[in-house]
């Protein structure tokens, strides 16, 4: 029995399955341009300050909690 030669695969560029998913940012370029919001310099910095104002107190509470935990464990285990 002689072995059959394998056919050499030639990529013709056709798509087997479209991997473009609705909802991803690259799906619909026209929609992106329509929803593009133009902000002024003051509006942009007001948004950034607001985000930091909402985030910073929570961040500070977490840092204080870790510091207190560290200090309590340090004094408990070393004395």
ABEGO torsion letter per residue (X at the ends): XBBBBBBBBBBAGBBABBABBBGBAAABAAAAAAABBBBBAAAAAAAAAAAAAAAAAAAAAAAAAAAAAAAAAAAAAAX
